[in-house]
């Protein structure tokens, strides 16, 4: 049941777009399934975590200052979405917490598990890295659009609210 759930969750994700069925099974074998209750923290801001996560069900919040008066939800990560790609790649500490905004199920892939596939299944690693680049590119495009919209707003209103 768990292996089938991992494979199904992976198949519906942005991570598996270029993977063939056999490659999905290989990658699914390197992933772990985790269930979260509403409000549960998957990763705490400032912690070191070398996992890439795929949301299978529910919603994860990317939250700065989780549990404080200054708490701000920066983004909502929905089923099929990938999160944690930058810390996964460079090992940096997490800039925000990942908090379950509802009961959720996620898949986790550690950097070590992906690196272990380099010798046996390099095409899987290649396709995963391409998927991560697409995710980062989508984030960059969204931020560029938001910057342009904000700049346009400021010019039109001369900085007045």
C-alpha positions in Angstrom: 0.0 0.0 0.0 2.7 2.5 0.9 4.8 1.8 -2.2 1.7 2.2 -4.4 0.8 5.5 -2.5 4.3 6.8 -3.1 4.3 5.9 -6.8 0.8 7.5 -7.2 1.8 10.7 -5.4 5.0 11.0 -7.4 3.2 10.4 -10.6 0.9 13.4 -10.0 3.8 15.7 -9.2 5.9 18.2 -11.2 8.9 16.1 -10.3 7.8 13.2 -12.5 6.9 15.1 -15.7 9.8 13.7 -17.8 10.1 10.3 -16.0 9.1 7.1 -17.7 7.2 4.5 -15.7 10.3 2.5 -14.8 12.1 5.7 -13.8 9.2 6.7 -11.6 9.4 3.4 -9.8 13.1 3.9 -9.2 12.6 7.4 -7.8 9.6 6.3 -5.7 11.9 3.7 -4.1 14.1 6.5 -2.9 11.3 8.5 -1.3 9.5 8.4 2.0 5.9 9.1 2.7 4.9 11.3 5.6 1.4 12.2 7.0 1.0 15.6 8.7 -1.8 16.9 10.9 -3.1 20.4 10.5 -0.7 22.8 12.2 2.2 20.3 12.3 5.6 21.7 11.3 7.4 19.7 8.7 10.5 21.8 8.6 11.4 24.7 11.0 12.8 28.0 9.8 16.6 28.1 10.3 17.0 24.3 10.5 19.2 22.3 8.2 17.2 19.9 6.1 18.4 18.3 2.9 15.0 17.0 1.7 13.0 17.9 -1.3 9.3 17.6 -0.6 6.3 16.8 -2.9 2.8 17.6 -1.6 0.6 14.6 -2.3 -2.5 15.9 -0.5 -3.5 18.9 1.6 -1.7 22.2 1.7 1.6 23.3 3.2 2.3 26.9 4.1 5.7 28.5 3.7 5.7 30.5 6.9 8.1 33.1 8.3 8.1 33.5 12.0 5.9 30.4 12.6 4.4 30.5 16.1 5.2 34.1 16.7 3.2 37.3 16.6 5.0 38.3 13.4 4.0 35.0 11.6 3.5 35.5 7.8 2.4 32.9 5.3 4.4 33.6 2.2 3.0 30.9 0.0 0.7 27.9 -0.1 2.1 24.7 -1.6 -0.6 22.5 -3.1 -0.8 18.8 -4.4 1.8 18.1 -7.1 4.0 21.1 -6.1 7.6 20.7 -5.0 9.1 22.6 -2.1 12.5 22.8 -0.5 14.4 22.8 -3.7 17.1 25.3 -2.8 18.0 23.8 0.6 18.0 20.4 -1.1 20.5 21.6 -3.7 22.9 23.8 -1.6 22.4 22.6 1.9 21.5 26.1 3.2 19.3 26.4 6.3 15.6 26.9 5.7 14.5 30.5 5.3 11.0 29.7 6.4 9.0 26.9 8.1 6.9 24.4 6.2 3.6 24.1 8.1 0.6 21.9 7.3 -2.3 24.2 6.7 -4.6 21.1 6.6 -4.1 17.4 7.2 -1.5 16.7 4.5 0.6 13.9 3.0 4.1 14.6 1.5 6.8 12.7 -0.1 10.4 13.4 0.9 13.6 12.8 -1.1 16.9 13.3 0.7 19.9 14.6 -1.2 21.8 11.4 -0.3 19.1 9.2 -1.7 19.2 11.1 -5.0 23.0 11.1 -5.1 22.9 7.3 -4.6 21.1 7.0 -7.9 23.9 8.7 -9.8 25.7 5.4 -10.3 22.7 3.2 -11.0 20.2 5.5 -12.7 21.8 8.7 -13.8 18.9 9.5 -16.2 16.5 9.7 -13.2 18.8 12.1 -11.5 19.1 14.2 -14.7 15.3 14.4 -15.0 14.8 15.3 -11.4 17.3 18.1 -11.7 15.6 19.4 -14.8 12.3 19.4 -12.9 13.9 21.4 -10.1 15.2 23.9 -12.6 11.7 24.3 -14.0 10.3 24.8 -10.5 13.0 27.5 -9.7 12.4 29.1 -13.1 8.6 29.3 -12.4 9.4 31.0 -9.1 11.7 33.5 -10.8 9.0 34.3 -13.4 6.4 34.8 -10.7 8.7 37.1 -8.7 9.6 39.1 -11.9 5.9 39.6 -12.6 5.1 40.6 -9.1 8.0 43.1 -9.1 6.8 44.6 -12.4 3.2 44.9 -11.1 4.5 46.6 -7.9 6.7 48.9 -9.8 3.9 49.8 -12.1 1.6 50.4 -9.2 4.2 52.7 -7.5 4.7 54.7 -10.7 0.9 55.2 -11.2 0.2 56.2 -7.6 3.5 58.1 -7.0 4.1 55.9 -4.0 0.8 56.8 -2.3 -1.3 54.1 -0.7 
